[in-house]
Amino acid sequence: MRTTSKREAYAELVGRRRECHACAPDLVNPATVRDGVLDSAHVGPYSRWQGNLEASLAVVAQDFADVDSFVELGGWPGERLGTNLMLVELLAKAGVATRPPKTGEPADDVFFTNAVLCLKRGTMSSRVPSRCFRECGTRFLRPTLELVAPKVVVTLGVGALDAVLSAFGLTRSGAGLAELVDRDQSFDLGTHMKLFPRFHPSRTVLNVSRSEAQQREDWRRLGTWLGTG
Ligand code: SF4
């Protein structure tokens, strides 16, 4: 009997994501923006930069963008977005080399995805309804992580952390993000995958909640665990 390859299973998942409107009207599927010309053969736009299905490290961020920003970016992760540039530096701290995003040119050193795959109406700071985290977590986030099956999953910020935990039937039992990161708390996502929470590397978070120096140190410790640092 023929077995389905990882690539075929991923393509099937992508096909289902393109057809999914479970979060309408709150969120907009990239497949419906500008007749789908900015959509891709990935589960979401963040994976266009880092979409290595054999990666040992996956990074999960909360959501990609609002519709207007997605159009402005041409459907790719922003080349000059501070968060993306900082993430490259943090990965380097963990001993994982990659380059900043470049439109039209995947790097594919690791795997990136978002907890919620569709686009917000309004602005970048618009809220994502909690039901959308539940919908996307069950339908796509967990299946995607189980398919890629990296050794380590890193979440950026509390929204992404709670989305992954919920999709796998886990909770952080009231512990705050700083507490979890300080003690290098990990969560088992099945037998071979471990989730490590980290802070979001946006300028606001770096200025207010977790400094650049602290975040570099957080990722350096992660590298020790990964065996790359
Ligand atoms: S965010 Fe996820 S679950 Fe919601 S409509 Fe988009 S693909 Fe479907």
Residues whose N, C-alpha, C, O or C-beta is under 5 A from the ligand:
A	BS01	SF4	R17 C20 H21 A22 C23 V116 L117 C118 C132 E135 C136 R139
